[in-house]
Amino acid sequence: MEIAPWFFGGHRLQIFDLRERPKFFDTVADRVWRAWWEPSGHPYSQVSNGLRDMMQGDAIPFAIVAVDGDRFLGSTLGIACDLAERSQYTPWVAAVWVEPEHRRQEIGRALVQRAVQCCFERGFPRVYLCSSPERLAFYTRIGWTPIEHGVGDDSQTVYVLER
């Protein structure tokens, strides 16, 4: 599932299914846990067990990683639902993470695009994503259409991208 590598800022970016680069499993689990689950009091094992389940399937869910050789740059997930208040929508691109020192280098965009491509390849005609309101400019700039604002306890914006 690797996409062709390209170079930027001295990095050789490659994107893989996490099953193809399992050595990054612990790093992905750690970043997802620290960014979204630890602040809510959920144990690390909940994230690592869920991610382990993702390593077993073929369609949804899946995890992808961006790397430069042996260096982890970022990751994202493709999941059935990322927002309990909108369970009618599926699938979702979720947990987009780019290491802080590599942000603003198109890695997040590349991860999101690859996750969307994976969903489309699996036969889904549209893909959803949610974010905090301050990420609106980023997601609209890369082609996502906001369809709802202020959803859930965290006042998320919900987006759709059609095939």
C-alpha positions in Angstrom: 0.0 0.0 0.0 3.0 2.3 -0.2 2.7 5.5 -2.2 5.6 6.7 -4.2 8.0 8.6 -2.0 8.7 12.3 -2.5 11.3 14.6 -1.0 10.7 17.8 1.0 12.9 19.7 3.4 15.5 16.9 3.3 12.9 14.2 4.1 12.0 11.2 2.0 8.3 10.7 2.8 6.7 7.3 2.4 3.3 6.2 3.6 2.5 2.6 4.5 -0.2 0.5 6.0 0.9 0.0 9.6 0.7 -3.8 9.0 3.6 -3.3 6.6 5.7 -1.3 9.2 4.6 -2.9 12.5 7.8 -1.5 14.2 5.9 1.8 14.5 3.0 0.2 16.3 4.0 1.4 19.8 4.7 4.9 18.5 1.3 5.2 16.8 -0.5 3.9 19.9 1.4 6.3 22.1 0.6 9.4 20.0 -3.1 8.5 19.7 -3.3 7.8 23.4 -1.5 11.0 24.5 -3.4 13.3 22.1 -6.9 12.0 22.5 -7.4 9.3 25.1 -5.1 10.1 28.0 -6.7 13.5 28.6 -10.0 11.8 29.1 -8.6 9.3 31.5 -8.6 6.3 29.3 -5.8 3.7 29.8 -3.1 3.2 27.2 -4.2 -0.5 26.9 -7.6 0.6 25.5 -5.8 2.3 22.6 -3.2 -0.4 22.0 -5.8 -3.1 22.1 -7.9 -1.2 19.6 -4.9 -0.6 17.3 -4.0 -4.3 17.5 -7.5 -5.1 16.3 -6.9 -2.8 13.3 -3.9 -4.8 12.4 -6.2 -7.8 11.8 -8.7 -6.5 9.3 -8.7 -5.8 5.6 -11.2 -3.0 5.1 -12.2 -0.7 8.0 -10.5 -0.1 10.4 -6.9 0.5 9.2 -3.9 2.6 10.3 -1.3 4.2 8.1 2.1 5.7 8.9 4.3 8.3 7.3 8.0 7.7 7.6 11.4 8.9 6.5 13.4 5.7 6.5 13.3 4.6 10.2 12.0 7.9 11.4 8.3 8.2 12.3 6.7 11.4 10.9 3.0 10.9 11.5 0.0 8.6 11.3 -3.8 8.5 10.8 -6.6 6.0 11.1 -9.5 4.9 9.0 -12.4 3.8 11.2 -16.1 3.1 11.1 -17.1 6.0 13.3 -15.2 8.9 15.1 -18.2 10.8 16.6 -20.8 9.0 18.6 -23.3 11.8 17.8 -23.0 11.0 14.1 -22.9 7.2 14.0 -24.9 7.3 10.7 -21.8 8.5 8.9 -19.1 6.0 7.8 -16.2 5.7 7.3 -14.1 8.3 9.0 -10.5 9.5 8.8 -9.4 9.9 12.4 -6.5 10.7 14.7 -4.4 12.6 12.2 -1.1 13.1 13.9 2.2 14.7 12.7 5.2 14.9 14.9 5.5 18.6 16.0 8.9 19.1 14.4 7.5 18.0 11.0 4.3 20.0 10.9 3.6 22.5 8.1 5.5 20.2 5.6 2.4 18.7 3.9 2.7 15.4 5.9 -0.8 15.8 7.4 -2.2 16.5 4.0 -0.5 13.4 2.5 -1.7 11.2 5.4 -5.3 12.4 5.0 -5.3 12.0 1.2 -3.9 8.4 1.5 -6.5 7.5 4.1 -9.3 8.9 1.9 -7.9 7.0 -1.1 -7.9 3.8 1.0 -11.6 4.3 1.8 -12.5 5.0 -1.8 -10.6 1.9 -2.9 -12.7 -0.1 -0.4 -15.8 1.1 -2.2 -17.0 3.9 0.0 -18.4 6.9 -2.1 -17.8 9.4 0.7 -15.6 9.8 3.7 -16.1 11.8 6.9 -13.8 13.6 9.3 -14.3 15.8 12.4 -12.0 18.4 14.0 -11.9 21.2 16.4 -13.1 24.5 14.9 -9.6 25.9 14.7 -8.7 23.2 12.1 -11.4 24.4 9.6 -9.1 26.3 7.3 -6.7 23.3 7.0 -9.4 20.9 6.1 -11.3 23.2 3.7 -8.1 24.1 2.0 -7.4 20.4 1.2 -10.9 19.9 -0.2 -13.2 18.9 2.7 -16.7 20.3 2.9 -18.0 21.2 6.4 -21.5 19.8 6.9 -22.1 20.6 10.6 -20.6 22.8 13.3 -20.7 22.5 17.1 -21.3 18.8 17.3 -20.8 17.0 20.6 -19.2 18.0 23.9 -16.1 19.3 22.1 -18.1 21.4 19.5 -16.6 19.5 16.6 -16.9 20.4 12.9 -18.0 17.5 10.7 -16.7 17.3 7.1 -17.4 15.2 4.1 -15.3 14.4 1.0 -17.1 12.8 -1.9 -15.4 10.5 -4.4 
